[in-house]
Amino acid sequence: MNASTPHILVVEDDHEIGILVAKYLRTNEYRVTTAKDAREMDCTLAASRIDLLVLDLNLPGEDGLSICRRLRAQGSPIPIVMLTAKGEEIDRIIGLEMGADDYLPKPFNPRELLARIKSVLRRRTLEVESIGEVRVQAFSFAGWQLNVTVRELFSPQGAKVTVTGAEFDLLHAFCERPGRVLSRDQLLDLTQGRFGGPYERSIDVLVSRLRHKIEADPKDPEIIKTVRAGGYLFTPRVERR
């Protein structure tokens, strides 16, 4: 199993069910993280790249429908398979209307859940491929422009700045999460290990390279700050377009 393996977040307050689902999915070569409520889910989504969400409808606090509605309102494209103890048709319809990609009533056969996960991931891959270059996304920070569609970086003066694929992925991860302290492990996960090595030190090397390209003074950085015993903090305000 490697960094390109799909990462699934299972949000389930029933500890036993969560453990069983996670174990089964790991056996079938998926990376799995579990969360018992919306708060833990939000923390994981902020810190890790998640490819699919298995979301229980009946959660303590913010329930699954509310979570699904919120994620879609925020523009999150993450695929969602919703689980619920309710089997009525109306509940399935409401869940799908809120933005869920599929729906599975409890009790369920783990094999069926696995089949639905594979189906949803396959559909989402086809959707992304069909969109191609139509979706344009860019970030602006401190005068800099990061164009995600063409994977290019432009200085405040409009000059194209050459960056490697790994440097681009790291800067992209920072732009997605400004104002948050990100550990080296989190950054490795967010960039799917494209740094050519599994070690935390590779993040330090890439940060140093980026600082020499975007900081006025790489030795006294203002954009990417080091947080002692924490990781790194991307400080500027980021705008999306």
C-alpha positions as CSV (number, residue, x, y, z in Angstrom):
1,M,0.0,0.0,0.0
2,N,1.4,3.4,-1.0
3,A,0.5,7.1,-1.0
4,S,-1.5,6.7,-4.3
5,T,-3.8,4.2,-2.6
6,P,-7.3,5.7,-2.1
7,H,-7.7,7.1,1.4
8,I,-11.2,6.6,2.9
9,L,-12.6,8.4,5.9
10,V,-15.2,6.4,7.9
11,V,-17.4,8.6,10.1
12,E,-19.2,6.3,12.4
13,D,-20.1,6.7,16.1
14,D,-20.6,3.0,16.7
15,H,-17.0,2.0,17.6
16,E,-17.5,-1.7,16.8
17,I,-18.9,-1.0,13.3
18,G,-16.2,1.5,12.6
19,I,-13.5,-1.0,13.5
20,L,-15.1,-3.7,11.4
21,V,-15.5,-1.5,8.3
22,A,-12.0,-0.1,8.6
23,K,-10.5,-3.6,9.0
24,Y,-12.4,-4.9,6.0
25,L,-11.4,-2.0,3.8
26,R,-7.8,-2.2,4.8
27,T,-7.8,-5.9,3.9
28,N,-9.0,-4.8,0.5
29,E,-6.0,-2.5,0.0
30,Y,-7.5,0.9,1.0
31,R,-6.0,3.4,3.4
32,V,-8.6,4.1,6.2
33,T,-9.0,6.7,8.9
34,T,-12.0,6.7,11.3
35,A,-13.8,9.5,13.0
36,K,-16.7,9.3,15.5
37,D,-18.3,12.7,14.8
38,A,-18.3,15.9,12.7
39,R,-15.5,17.5,14.8
40,E,-13.1,14.6,14.2
41,M,-14.1,14.4,10.6
42,D,-13.4,18.1,10.0
43,C,-9.9,17.7,11.7
44,T,-9.1,14.8,9.4
45,L,-10.3,16.6,6.3
46,A,-8.2,19.6,7.1
47,A,-5.1,17.6,7.7
48,S,-5.3,14.8,5.1
49,R,-6.2,14.2,1.5
50,I,-9.4,12.0,1.6
51,D,-10.7,10.3,-1.6
52,L,-14.0,9.1,-0.3
53,L,-16.2,9.6,2.8
54,V,-18.3,6.8,4.4
55,L,-20.7,8.8,6.4
56,D,-23.2,7.5,9.0
57,L,-26.5,9.3,9.0
58,N,-27.2,9.1,12.7
59,L,-24.3,10.8,14.4
60,P,-24.2,12.6,17.7
61,G,-24.3,16.4,17.3
62,E,-24.3,17.3,13.6
63,D,-25.9,14.4,11.8
64,G,-24.9,12.9,8.5
65,L,-27.4,14.9,6.4
66,S,-26.3,18.2,7.9
67,I,-22.6,17.3,7.3
68,C,-23.4,16.3,3.7
69,R,-25.3,19.5,3.1
70,R,-22.5,21.6,4.6
71,L,-19.7,19.9,2.6
72,R,-21.5,20.4,-0.6
73,A,-22.3,24.1,0.3
74,Q,-18.6,24.6,0.8
75,G,-17.9,23.2,-2.7
76,S,-16.3,20.0,-1.5
77,P,-16.3,17.4,-4.3
78,I,-15.3,14.5,-2.1
79,P,-17.5,11.4,-2.9
80,I,-19.9,10.4,-0.1
81,V,-21.4,7.0,0.6
82,M,-24.0,7.4,3.3
83,L,-24.9,4.7,5.9
84,T,-28.1,4.7,7.9
85,A,-30.2,2.4,10.0
86,K,-33.3,3.7,8.2
87,G,-34.4,1.9,5.1
88,E,-37.3,4.0,3.9
89,E,-37.2,5.3,0.4
90,I,-37.7,8.9,1.5
91,D,-34.5,8.8,3.6
92,R,-32.5,7.6,0.6
93,I,-33.9,10.3,-1.6
94,I,-33.2,13.0,1.0
95,G,-29.6,11.8,1.4
96,L,-29.0,11.9,-2.4
97,E,-30.6,15.3,-2.6
98,M,-28.2,16.6,0.0
99,G,-25.3,15.5,-2.2
100,A,-24.5,11.9,-1.2
101,D,-23.2,9.8,-4.1
102,D,-24.7,6.6,-2.8
103,Y,-26.7,5.2,0.1
104,L,-26.5,1.9,2.0
105,P,-28.9,0.9,4.8
106,K,-27.8,-1.0,7.9
107,P,-27.3,-3.8,8.4
108,F,-25.2,-4.2,5.3
109,N,-22.8,-6.8,3.9
110,P,-19.2,-5.4,3.9
111,R,-18.9,-6.8,0.3
112,E,-21.7,-4.6,-0.8
113,L,-20.2,-1.5,0.8
114,L,-16.9,-2.3,-0.9
115,A,-18.7,-2.7,-4.3
116,R,-20.4,0.7,-3.8
117,I,-17.1,2.4,-2.8
118,K,-15.4,1.0,-5.9
119,S,-18.3,2.1,-8.1
120,V,-18.4,5.7,-6.7
121,L,-14.6,6.1,-7.0
122,R,-14.8,4.8,-10.6
123,R,-17.6,7.2,-11.5
124,R,-15.8,10.1,-9.9
125,T,-12.6,9.3,-11.8
126,L,-14.5,9.3,-15.1
127,E,-16.2,12.6,-14.2
128,V,-12.8,14.3,-13.5
129,E,-11.4,12.9,-16.8
130,S,-14.4,14.2,-18.7
131,I,-14.0,17.7,-17.3
132,G,-10.4,17.8,-18.5
133,E,-9.2,21.3,-18.7
134,V,-12.6,23.0,-18.5
135,R,-12.4,23.7,-14.8
136,V,-10.0,26.6,-14.1
137,Q,-8.8,27.1,-10.6
138,A,-6.1,29.4,-9.3
139,F,-4.9,30.9,-6.0
140,S,-3.6,34.3,-5.3
141,F,-1.4,35.1,-2.3
142,A,0.8,38.1,-1.5
143,G,0.7,39.1,-5.1
144,W,1.6,35.6,-6.4
145,Q,-0.6,33.6,-8.7
146,L,-0.7,29.8,-8.6
147,N,-2.6,28.4,-11.6
148,V,-3.7,24.9,-10.7
149,T,-5.1,24.1,-14.2
150,V,-1.8,24.6,-16.0
151,R,0.3,24.0,-12.9
152,E,2.3,27.3,-13.2
153,L,3.4,29.9,-10.7
154,F,3.6,33.6,-11.5
155,S,5.4,36.3,-9.5
156,P,3.8,39.6,-8.4
157,Q,5.4,41.1,-11.4
158,G,3.7,38.6,-13.7
159,A,6.8,36.6,-14.5
160,K,6.5,32.8,-14.7
161,V,8.6,31.1,-12.0
162,T,9.8,27.6,-12.7
163,V,8.8,25.0,-10.0
164,T,9.1,21.3,-10.0
165,G,6.1,19.0,-9.7
166,A,6.9,18.3,-6.0
167,E,7.3,22.0,-5.3
168,F,4.0,22.8,-7.0
169,D,2.1,20.2,-5.1
170,L,3.5,21.4,-1.8
171,L,2.6,25.0,-2.5
172,H,-0.8,23.9,-3.7
173,A,-1.3,22.1,-0.3
174,F,-0.4,25.3,1.5
175,C,-2.7,27.4,-0.5
176,E,-5.6,25.0,0.2
177,R,-5.0,25.4,4.0
178,P,-3.7,28.9,4.8
179,G,-3.4,29.8,8.5
180,R,-3.1,26.2,9.6
181,V,-0.1,24.5,11.2
182,L,0.6,21.5,9.1
183,S,3.0,18.8,10.3
184,R,5.5,17.1,8.0
185,D,3.5,13.9,8.0
186,Q,0.4,15.8,7.0
187,L,2.1,17.5,4.2
188,L,3.5,14.2,2.9
189,D,0.0,12.8,3.0
190,L,-1.5,15.8,1.3
191,T,1.0,15.7,-1.5
192,Q,0.7,11.9,-1.9
193,G,4.4,11.3,-1.4
194,R,5.5,12.9,-4.7
195,F,8.7,14.1,-3.1
196,G,10.6,11.0,-4.2
197,G,11.2,9.8,-0.6
198,P,9.0,8.8,2.4
199,Y,11.0,10.8,4.9
200,E,9.9,13.9,6.8
201,R,13.2,15.6,5.9
202,S,12.1,15.8,2.2
203,I,9.5,18.3,3.3
204,D,12.1,20.5,4.8
205,V,14.2,20.4,1.6
206,L,11.1,21.4,-0.5
207,V,10.1,24.2,1.8
208,S,13.7,25.6,1.6
209,R,13.4,25.5,-2.2
210,L,10.1,27.3,-2.2
211,R,11.3,29.9,0.2
212,H,14.2,30.8,-2.2
213,K,11.6,31.3,-4.9
214,I,8.8,33.2,-3.2
215,E,10.3,34.8,-0.1
216,A,11.9,38.3,-0.1
217,D,14.4,36.9,2.4
218,P,14.5,33.1,2.5
219,K,16.5,33.3,5.8
220,D,13.7,35.3,7.5
221,P,10.6,33.9,5.8
222,E,7.2,35.7,6.1
223,I,5.1,33.5,3.8
224,I,6.0,30.0,5.0
225,K,6.9,30.1,8.7
226,T,8.4,27.3,10.7
227,V,6.4,26.3,13.8
228,R,8.7,24.7,16.4
229,A,7.7,21.1,17.1
230,G,4.7,21.7,14.9
231,G,5.6,21.9,11.2
232,Y,4.8,24.8,8.9
233,L,2.3,27.6,8.7
234,F,1.3,29.4,5.4
235,T,0.6,32.9,6.6
236,P,-0.8,35.0,3.7
237,R,-4.4,35.5,2.8
238,V,-5.4,33.3,-0.1
239,E,-8.0,34.0,-2.7
240,R,-9.5,31.5,-5.1
241,R,-10.7,32.0,-8.6
